[in-house]
Amino acid sequence: MRVVFAGTPEVALPALDAVAASRHELVGVVTRPDAPSGRGRRLVASPVAQRADELGVPVLKPTHPREPDFQAALAGLRADACPVVAYGALLPQSALDLVPHGWINLHFSVLPSWRGAAPVQHSLWAGDEVTGATTFRIVKELDAGPVFGVMTERIRPGDTAGDLLARLAEGGAGLLVQTLDGIEDGTLEAREQQAEGVSFAPKITVEDARIDWAHPAVAIDRQVRACDPAPGAWSTFGGERIKIGPVRSVDREPLPPGVLDVTKNAVLVGTSTSPVQLGDVKAFGKKQMAAADWARGVRLESGARLGD
């Protein structure tokens, strides 16, 4: 088939590479416009756009996919299907109708669980033991289209959102190509999603990532891992925000929520259950460092409190 790939961030690259290496003809790529980046805020092409340039594939960067010029350019590519991974813009029906076999999305959950922008983060935060990836045909309703294929992935105890997403991106790339093969062969038929078990995964904001030390240690651990690498779990000390790296529950006497116990080699924080040991800390304007080094630098003493 002739295919046009749609995607934007780095997590879409394994799928783009897999489609480019498949038996299908990659005739174009759709991605988000160049965006400001770095201290100089200069415009930088998306990771998908950069890889498409390396592959020598035409790139379309519409501000919005409803634009008539974009839709005319897409129609001119005569694509049979559009595989999609984390494109980042809502597709109007007029764009969906341009492709005979539709826009085939690779979504990083087992649908209908965790429809939305942040399925991996919400799965970790909820304490799921298994997640996965799903290919489905995009329809107007959010992540509700008929399903072609599913893969599953066990969540490991120390997984961060970044760890888990990387594994799903690699495994999902193969699933996406298999889906395109099945559509071309006529051996794969999309099936409507179940009405039961629907849950939603909206984007996690910076405010969502603020740690409430009155929560149980297990909940704080999940939150920190779900927010790693972005937006990054955080708390405050001395009126300034600090990012918190991995935490580990410690089997010892409780501490009041947010209260610190500082030793030479460790910094413990109280929760509503057992204390947690801080891994890394990044204070505003500083480099990330081990919590014990941070404590020495700010001359932290036991009895101080986070979340002031």
C-alpha positions as CSV (number, residue, x, y, z in Angstrom):
1,M,0.0,0.0,0.0
2,R,0.9,3.6,-0.4
3,V,1.1,5.1,3.1
4,V,1.5,8.5,4.7
5,F,2.8,8.4,8.3
6,A,1.6,10.9,10.9
7,G,3.5,11.6,14.1
8,T,5.6,14.2,15.9
9,P,7.7,13.2,19.0
10,E,10.6,10.8,19.4
11,V,8.3,8.0,20.7
12,A,6.9,7.8,17.1
13,L,10.3,7.1,15.5
14,P,10.4,3.3,16.0
15,A,7.1,3.0,14.2
16,L,8.2,5.4,11.4
17,D,11.4,3.4,10.9
18,A,9.4,0.1,10.9
19,V,6.9,1.4,8.3
20,A,9.8,2.8,6.1
21,A,11.4,-0.7,6.2
22,S,8.2,-2.6,5.5
23,R,6.8,-3.8,2.2
24,H,4.6,-0.7,2.1
25,E,5.5,2.5,0.1
26,L,6.1,5.5,2.4
27,V,5.1,8.4,0.2
28,G,4.8,11.2,2.8
29,V,4.9,12.2,6.5
30,V,2.6,14.5,8.4
31,T,3.9,16.2,11.5
32,R,3.3,19.3,13.7
33,P,4.9,22.6,12.7
34,D,8.4,23.5,13.8
35,A,8.4,24.7,17.4
36,P,10.6,26.9,19.6
37,S,13.3,25.0,21.5
38,G,16.2,25.7,23.8
39,R,17.4,28.9,25.4
40,G,17.5,30.7,22.1
41,R,13.9,29.6,21.4
42,R,14.8,29.0,17.8
43,L,12.4,27.0,15.6
44,V,13.3,23.3,15.5
45,A,11.7,20.5,13.4
46,S,10.0,17.7,15.2
47,P,11.9,14.4,15.6
48,V,9.6,12.8,13.0
49,A,10.2,15.6,10.5
50,Q,14.0,15.2,11.0
51,R,13.8,11.5,10.4
52,A,11.6,11.9,7.4
53,D,14.2,14.3,5.9
54,E,16.9,11.6,6.5
55,L,14.7,9.1,4.7
56,G,14.1,11.5,1.8
57,V,10.3,11.5,2.3
58,P,8.1,14.6,1.7
59,V,7.0,16.3,4.9
60,L,3.7,18.1,5.5
61,K,3.5,20.5,8.5
62,P,0.0,21.9,8.6
63,T,-0.9,24.3,11.5
64,H,-4.2,22.3,11.5
65,P,-5.2,19.3,9.4
66,R,-8.4,21.1,8.3
67,E,-6.4,23.5,6.1
68,P,-7.5,23.2,2.5
69,D,-3.9,23.4,1.2
70,F,-2.9,20.5,3.5
71,Q,-5.8,18.4,2.4
72,A,-5.1,19.0,-1.2
73,A,-1.5,18.0,-0.7
74,L,-2.5,14.9,1.1
75,A,-5.0,13.9,-1.6
76,G,-2.2,14.4,-4.1
77,L,-0.1,11.7,-2.4
78,R,-2.8,9.1,-3.1
79,A,-2.3,7.3,0.2
80,D,-4.2,4.0,0.8
81,A,-3.7,4.3,4.6
82,C,-2.2,6.7,7.1
83,P,-0.5,5.1,10.1
84,V,-0.5,7.4,13.1
85,V,1.6,7.6,16.3
86,A,1.3,10.6,18.7
87,Y,0.6,13.1,15.9
88,G,-0.8,15.7,18.4
89,A,-3.7,17.2,16.5
90,L,-7.4,16.3,16.1
91,L,-8.2,15.1,12.6
92,P,-11.4,16.5,11.1
93,Q,-13.8,14.2,9.2
94,S,-12.8,15.9,5.9
95,A,-9.2,14.6,6.4
96,L,-10.3,11.2,7.6
97,D,-12.4,10.8,4.4
98,L,-9.4,11.4,2.1
99,V,-7.8,7.9,2.8
100,P,-9.6,4.7,1.6
101,H,-8.4,2.5,4.5
102,G,-8.4,5.3,7.0
103,W,-6.0,6.7,9.6
104,I,-4.7,3.8,11.7
105,N,-3.6,4.9,15.1
106,L,-1.1,3.1,17.4
107,H,-2.3,4.0,20.9
108,F,-0.3,3.0,24.0
109,S,-3.0,1.2,26.1
110,V,-5.3,-1.7,25.8
111,L,-8.4,0.0,24.6
112,P,-11.0,0.9,25.8
113,S,-8.9,1.5,28.9
114,W,-7.1,4.9,29.1
115,R,-8.3,6.7,26.1
116,G,-6.6,10.1,25.8
117,A,-3.3,11.9,25.7
118,A,-1.4,10.2,28.6
119,P,-2.3,6.5,28.8
120,V,1.1,5.3,30.0
121,Q,1.3,7.8,32.8
122,H,-2.3,7.0,34.0
123,S,-1.7,3.3,33.8
124,L,1.4,3.6,36.1
125,W,-0.4,6.0,38.5
126,A,-3.3,3.7,38.8
127,G,-1.1,0.8,39.7
128,D,-2.0,-1.4,36.7
129,E,0.0,-4.6,36.4
130,V,-0.4,-5.0,32.6
131,T,-0.8,-2.5,29.8
132,G,-0.1,-2.6,26.1
133,A,-0.8,-1.0,22.7
134,T,-3.7,-1.1,20.3
135,T,-4.1,-0.3,16.6
136,F,-7.5,1.1,15.6
137,R,-9.2,3.2,12.9
138,I,-9.5,6.8,13.9
139,V,-13.1,8.1,14.2
140,K,-14.4,11.5,15.4
141,E,-14.9,10.3,19.0
142,L,-11.7,10.2,21.1
143,D,-9.8,6.9,20.7
144,A,-13.1,5.1,20.2
145,G,-12.6,3.6,16.7
146,P,-12.8,-0.1,15.8
147,V,-9.7,-2.1,16.8
148,F,-7.4,-4.1,14.5
149,G,-4.8,-5.5,16.9
150,V,-3.5,-5.5,20.5
151,M,-0.2,-6.3,22.2
152,T,0.3,-6.5,26.0
153,E,3.2,-5.5,28.2
154,R,3.8,-6.3,31.9
155,I,4.6,-3.3,34.0
156,R,7.8,-3.8,36.0
157,P,8.1,-2.6,39.6
158,G,10.5,0.2,38.9
159,D,9.1,1.4,35.6
160,T,8.9,5.1,34.9
161,A,6.6,6.4,32.2
162,G,9.7,6.9,30.0
163,D,10.8,3.3,30.5
164,L,7.4,1.8,29.8
165,L,6.7,4.1,26.8
166,A,10.0,3.1,25.2
167,R,9.2,-0.6,25.3
168,L,5.7,0.0,24.0
169,A,7.0,2.1,21.2
170,E,9.3,-0.7,20.0
171,G,6.7,-3.4,20.4
172,G,4.0,-1.3,19.0
173,A,6.0,-0.6,15.8
174,G,5.8,-4.2,14.8
175,L,2.1,-4.3,15.7
176,L,1.4,-1.3,13.4
177,V,3.2,-2.9,10.4
178,Q,1.3,-6.2,11.0
179,T,-1.9,-4.2,11.0
180,L,-1.0,-2.5,7.7
181,D,-0.1,-6.0,6.2
182,G,-3.5,-7.4,7.4
183,I,-5.4,-4.5,5.9
184,E,-3.7,-4.9,2.6
185,D,-4.1,-8.7,2.5
186,G,-7.8,-8.5,3.6
187,T,-7.0,-10.9,6.5
188,L,-7.6,-8.3,9.2
189,E,-11.0,-7.0,10.2
190,A,-11.5,-4.1,12.7
191,R,-13.9,-4.9,15.6
192,E,-15.8,-2.4,17.6
193,Q,-14.5,-1.6,21.1
194,Q,-16.3,-3.0,24.1
195,A,-18.7,-0.6,25.8
196,E,-17.5,-1.7,29.3
197,G,-14.2,-0.7,30.8
198,V,-13.8,2.7,29.3
199,S,-11.4,5.0,31.2
200,F,-9.8,8.3,30.2
201,A,-6.2,9.6,30.4
202,P,-6.1,13.3,30.0
203,K,-2.7,15.1,29.8
204,I,-1.0,15.4,33.2
205,T,-0.3,19.0,34.1
206,V,2.5,20.5,36.2
207,E,0.0,21.0,39.1
208,D,-1.1,17.4,38.9
209,A,2.5,16.4,39.5
210,R,2.8,18.2,42.8
211,I,3.3,15.6,45.6
212,D,1.0,15.5,48.5
213,W,3.0,14.0,51.3
214,A,-0.2,13.1,53.2
215,H,-0.8,10.3,50.6
216,P,0.5,6.8,51.2
217,A,4.0,5.9,50.2
218,V,2.8,3.5,47.5
219,A,0.7,6.2,45.9
220,I,3.6,8.7,45.9
221,D,5.9,6.2,44.4
222,R,3.4,5.6,41.5
223,Q,3.0,9.3,41.0
224,V,6.7,10.0,40.8
225,R,7.3,7.2,38.3
226,A,4.2,8.2,36.2
227,C,5.5,11.8,36.0
228,D,9.0,10.8,34.9
229,P,10.3,12.3,32.7
230,A,7.5,14.8,32.1
231,P,6.2,16.9,33.7
232,G,8.3,15.7,36.7
233,A,7.0,15.2,40.2
234,W,7.8,18.1,42.5
235,S,7.4,19.6,46.0
236,T,8.6,22.8,47.6
237,F,11.3,23.6,50.1
238,G,12.0,27.1,51.5
239,G,9.4,28.4,49.1
240,E,11.1,27.1,46.0
241,R,10.1,24.2,43.8
242,I,12.2,21.1,43.7
243,K,11.8,18.2,41.3
244,I,11.8,14.8,42.9
245,G,13.4,11.7,41.3
246,P,12.6,8.1,42.2
247,V,11.5,7.3,45.7
248,R,11.7,4.1,47.7
249,S,9.5,3.0,50.6
250,V,11.5,2.4,53.8
251,D,10.5,-0.1,56.5
252,R,10.9,2.0,59.6
253,E,9.0,4.1,62.1
254,P,6.6,6.6,60.6
255,L,7.4,10.3,60.1
256,P,4.7,13.0,59.9
257,P,3.8,13.8,56.3
258,G,6.5,15.9,54.6
259,V,8.9,15.9,57.6
260,L,12.5,15.0,56.8
261,D,14.9,12.7,58.5
262,V,18.4,13.5,57.2
263,T,21.4,11.2,57.6
264,K,24.9,11.2,56.1
265,N,23.8,9.0,53.1
266,A,20.0,9.4,52.8
267,V,17.1,11.7,53.0
268,L,13.7,10.3,54.2
269,V,10.4,12.0,53.9
270,G,7.2,11.2,55.9
271,T,4.0,10.1,54.3
272,S,0.7,8.8,55.7
273,T,2.2,5.4,55.9
274,S,5.9,4.5,55.9
275,P,8.6,7.1,55.0
276,V,10.1,7.2,51.5
277,Q,13.8,7.7,50.7
278,L,14.4,10.4,48.0
279,G,16.5,9.4,45.0
280,D,17.5,12.5,43.0
281,V,16.6,16.1,43.6
282,K,16.7,19.1,41.2
283,A,16.4,22.5,42.8
284,F,15.5,25.5,40.7
285,G,18.5,26.6,38.6
286,K,20.6,23.7,39.8
287,K,21.7,20.4,38.3
288,Q,20.0,17.2,39.3
289,M,21.9,15.5,42.2
290,A,21.6,12.7,44.8
291,A,19.3,13.8,47.6
292,A,22.1,13.4,50.2
293,D,24.3,15.8,48.2
294,W,21.4,18.3,47.9
295,A,20.8,18.0,51.7
296,R,24.5,18.8,52.4
297,G,24.5,21.7,50.0
298,V,21.5,23.4,51.7
299,R,22.6,22.3,55.2
300,L,19.4,20.4,55.7
301,E,18.6,19.1,59.1
302,S,16.1,16.5,60.4
303,G,12.8,18.0,61.3
304,A,12.6,20.3,58.3
305,R,9.6,19.9,56.0
306,L,8.9,19.5,52.3
307,G,5.7,21.0,50.9
308,D,5.9,24.2,53.0
